[in-house]
C-alpha cells in the first residue's frame, strides 16, 4: 500500500517520494527474495541483524528508484498497518535510522510518484554495480513458488474450500507399508507428486530435529486458536493451518498446489513446527 505523495525521506543526495514499504525481519520478510531471513538479507547485501530492518521504496526528484533501509522497524510496521486499514500515515524516518540507500527496487511496485519522471534506475554515475530489481516471476521457479505460498497463506479459506475431503483416501484403508503415504494423502497429485510430497514432509520433520536458518519456519495468526504455518526449503514451500491440512508447492511441479491430508502424523508435525517457528512480535 502506498503512502502519500507528501511523504519524503532523505536518500542519496535527494528527497525520496515514498511509494510503499516492507518489513525485513526474521518473522516477516518478502519471501520472494529467499527461503529464509538470511537469504532475503543477502539478496540486498545486508547483514541478518536480529531485529531486522524496514524497507522504504520510492523515487527521487528525478524519478529514479531507491530503496532506503532503516533500522526503525516499528516505524515501518505502524505505517504498513495504517495503510492496510486504509488510513493515511506519514512515513518519515529520521536520518540517523538510515542504514543504506540502495539503488533500484527489490520488489515490484505498481504505482509511481506524481509530478516526477517515470520510475527508472539511477544512472551509473550515481551508483556502483547493478541496481536492485525484482526477481523474475514470469516463469515458474523459486520466486513464483514462494509467491504462490504467500497467496495461500493470505487466503487460506478460499483455497481450502476448493478441496473436497473425498479427494483424500481414508488413512484406515492404508496398509502398514503405505503408512507413510497416508500422511501425504495422494489427493490429485499422482505418484510423482506423492513422492515429492513425502520428501518435503521428511525435510520438514528434519527441521524439528535440527533447526534450519532463521525464518525457514514462520507462524502467523489465524482464526480461533489455530495458527498459519509457513515452511520453505530447497525447491519447496509448505503452508498449513495447525488445526487442518497443508498445501505443498514445488519448483519441480510448475503451478501445482498439492494438498496434504491430516493423516496420523501431520497434526503432531504441525504442532512441533509451531513451537519452533518464528512469530511476529
N, C-alpha and C positions, 0 to 999 in steps of 0.2 A: 504494500500500500504506500502510495507516495505521500510526501509531506506537502507543504505549501510552497509556492514559488518564492516567498519572502525568506524562507529559512536558508541560512548560509553558514558555512564553516570555513576556516582557513585551510587551504590545500595548495601545495606548491607555493607559487607567488601570487595567487589569485583567490577570489572568493569562490566557494562551491555552492551551487544551487542544488539543494538536497532533493533527490527523487525518491529514494527508498532506503531501507536499512535492513540489516540481518544480524542475527547473533551467531557468534562462532565460539561455542563453549562445549565442554565435554558432553553435556546433556542435550544440546540443541545446536546443530550446525547445518549448513547447506549440504545435504548428503550427496548432491550432485558432484561435489568436489572430492569425495572419497568415502571409503567404507568405515572410517573411524576418525576421531578427532585429530590425532597427529597427522594423518594423511591429508585431511582437509586443510590443516595449517600449513603443511609442506607445499600444497598447491599454491599458496600465497607467499611462500618464503618466510613464514612466521614460526617462531618457537611455540610449542604447545604449552603455553602457560596454564596453570591450574585453574585460574579464574576466568580465562578466556578473553575474548575481545568483542567489540561491537564494530560492525562494518557499515560505513555510511557511503552510499553510492550517489554520485551526482555529476554535474557538469560545471566547468569553469566558465568565465565570461566569454571565452572563445568557442564554447560548445564542446570542449574536449572532455572525455570521460576520465573520472578519477574515483578511486576507492580510498577513503580515509579510514584508517584503522585506529580505533581508540581503545583505551583500557577501562573506560567508564561503562561497564556492561549494563548496569542498572539504568543508566540514562537511555540507552538504546532500547532496552526491554520495555520501559514505560512508554516510549514513543510508539513502538510497534503495537503494544496492547491498545493504546488510544486509537491509532489508525484502524486497527481491526474492528473497533467499536464504532467506526465512522466519525470519530471526533478529531478535530484539528489539534495538533500538538507540535510545538516548536522544538526542533532538534538542533541545538546549538552547543556542541561540545566545547569545552574550554581548551585553549591551545596546549596547556600542559598535559592534557589527556591524550593527545595525538601521538600514536606510536609510529605511524608511517603514512605517507601519501603515495599510493601505488597507481601508476597509470593504467587505464582501462577498467573494465568491469569483469569480475569473475562469474557473474550471474547475468542472465538475460533480463533486460529492463525494457518494458514496452512503452514507457512514457518518456517525455523529453521536457526540458525546461523551456518555458515560453520566452520569447524575446532574444534568444541566443541561437547561433548556428546549430544545425542538426548534429546529433551526437557523432563524434569521431575520435579516434585515438590521438593523443598528443603527438606532436611532431618529434622526430628523432633528436632534434636539438634540445628537447626538454627532458628526455628520458634516456636511460641506459638499458639496453635489452628490449625484448618484445613486451608490449603492454599485455595486461591480463585480458583474457577472452573467455566466454562461457564454454564449457565442454560441448563437444558435438553431440547433439541428441537427435540428429536427422536419421541416424541408423541405430539399430538395436545394439547395445553394448552396456558396459558398467554404469555409465551416467544415466542412460534411459531406464535401465533396470531399477536403479535406486529411485528415480523419479516416480516410476510405477508403484514402488513400495510406499513412497510418500503419499501417493494418491489413495491407496487402500487404507493406510493408517488414518488419513484425514476423513475419509468417507466410508468407514467400516460398515455401517448398516446397509449402505447401498450395495456394496459388494457381497455382503453376507446374504442378502435377500435373493441373490442370483444362484445360490447353492441350495439344492434340494437334499434333504437328509437321505433320500433314496439313492442318491449318487454314491453313497458310501456303503460298501459291503459290510455286513454285520460282523464285528470282531469275534462273536461267539462261533461263527462258522469257520474261522481260520484254524488250520492245523498247527501243531507245535512248530514245524519248520516255517510256517507262514506268520509266526507271531510278530516278527519284526515288520513285516509288510502291513500288518493290521494297524501299526502306529502311523503309517503313511498311507492310509486307506486310499485305494487307487483312484477313485473318482474317474474323471475322463482322461487321466494323464497318459495311460498306456504304459507298457513295460519299461520303455526308456525313461519316461517321466518318473515312474515309480522308483526306478533305480537311482535316479538323480536326487529325488526327494529323500530317500533313505540315506544317501551320502550326506546331504545337507543336515539331516537330523543328527547323524553321528558327529558331524563337525560342531554343531550347536551343543551337543552333550559334552563334547570335549572342552567347550568354553567354561562349563560348570567346574570342571576339574582343574583347568589351567586358564586363569583369566586372560582374555585377549587384550589387545590395545584398547585404551580408553575410548569409549563411545561406540564400540562394536555392538554393545547391547544397551539399549535405552528403554526406559519405561515412562509412559505418559498417562495422563488422566483419561478415564473412560467413565461411562455412566455406572451408577451403582457402586459396588465395591470392587469392580474389575479395573484392570489396567490394560493399556495397549502396549504391547511389547514389539520392539524392532531390533532385529539382529542382522548383521551383514557379515559377509566373508568373501573369500576369493571366488568370484563368479556367481554369487547368490545373495538373495535378500529374503528374510522371513519376517512376516507381520502376523501377529497373533493377538487375540484377546484372552486374558487369563482364564475366563470362565467359558471359553468357546473354542473354536477351531483355529487353524492357522492357514496362511497362504504363503507359497514359495514362488519366487521369480528367479529365473536362471539366465545367465548370459548364453548358455548353450541352447535355450529354447525361446527364440525371439517371440515376444508378445504374449507368451503363455503365462497364465496365472494358475498355479496348481494348488488345489485345496488339500489340506491335511486334516483328516478326521481326528476326533479326540482319542479314540483307541484306548488301550490300557495304560500307556506310558506318557502320552503327551501332557496330561494335567500336571504330573509331577515335574516334568521338564520345564514347563512354563512357570511353575512356582519357584523352581530353583533359579531360573533366569531372572525372574522379577526381584529376587533377593539380592542378586549381584549387579543388577542393572544400574546405570547412572540415571538419576532423576532430576528434573528441573528443581532449582532451589525456590 
